[in-house]
């Protein structure tokens, strides 16, 4: 009779682990402390949010805001951050 193996799955990327602690340690690699990165990296992330927002809309809204407004907001915030550097 085959033995059962416990498998832990990363809640961010779904990678599988046989060890809980290893899985938990891996999950922490997905978390970014944005106070430790430069404005260029933050601007890049904001642009990415704007670009992928259409995949997350519900009824043309993203986080309670019209999709196009959200996209424009992310782009404008990124532009302003880059000007500050």
Buried (B, 14 or more C-beta within 10 A) or exposed (E): EEEEEEEBEBEEEEEEBEEEEEBEEBBEEEEEEEEEEEBEEBBBBBBEBBEEBEEEBEEEEBEEBEBEEBBEBBBEBBEEBBEEE
